[in-house]
Amino acid sequence: MPIYEYSCDQCHQAEEVLQKVGEEAPLCCTNCGAKNSLHKVVSSSAFHLKGGGWYKDLYSSTKTSSEETKTDAKIPKKADDKKT
């Protein structure tokens, strides 16, 4: 279940609530007790993709010439086939 962040219109305190995706916002603020004063806050995610093959900006990075020569050195070259 995801964790949602809510902010109170009365006391301006933020709280995190573990709830199902389709559930409504909590009815009252746990800090001040005001009813119907909570609204969902859009915040940054704590989800990070780590390891090779993932890009932060969804675009691959350009290779520098030194990186290209390193990868080319690892790939064996095929012998040229002579046609007769």
N, C-alpha and C positions, 0 to 999 in steps of 0.2 A: 504494500500500500504506500502511496506517495505521502510526503510531508508537505503540507501547504502552510504558507505564512499569511497571517491575517493581521490587520491593523485596526485599532479602535478609533472611532471618530471622536469619542469623548476624552479619553485619557492619552491618546496617541501612542499607546504601547503596542509593540508587535509581539505576536505569539505564534508558535508553530503547532500545528494540529496534524496528527496522523489520522487520515481518513480515506475512505474509498473515493474513486474518481467522480462518481455521480452524486455524492452527498452534498447537501446544502451547507452553507456557512453555519458555524455555531451560533446559537441564539443570543447568548450573552457573553460579555467580556469577563474573563476570569480575574482580571486585575481590578476593575472598578464596578463590575456588575451591570453595566449599561446594556439594555436589551436592543437587539437589532442594530448595533452600531459597528459590527465587524464587517470589513470588506477585504477581499483577497488582494494580496500584494504580489506583483510580478517581480521575482528576484532571480539572481543568477543561479545557475545549477552547480552543484558540487560534483557533477559527473564528468570525468576526464577519461579520454582514451589514451592509453599509454602503450608504448611499443612501436615497432616498425610498421609502416603501412598506413598510419593514420595522420591526417593533416588537420591542424587547428582551423584553418580558414577554408577547408573543403577543396583546396586547389593544390596540386602537386608543386613542389618547389622546383626551380630550375637547377639543373646540375651545373657545377662549375667544371672547367676543363680538367682539373686534377681528379675529380670524381669520375669523369668519363674514362680517363686513361686507366684508373684503378679497375673499373669494371671490365674494360676491354682486355686488360691483361689476364683476367681470370677466365675469360671465355676462350677456349681453344679455337684456333683458326682451321677452317676446312681446307684440305688440299684441293688445288684447282684441277678439275677434270679436263684432260686434253681430248679434244675431238679429233678423230682421224678421218 
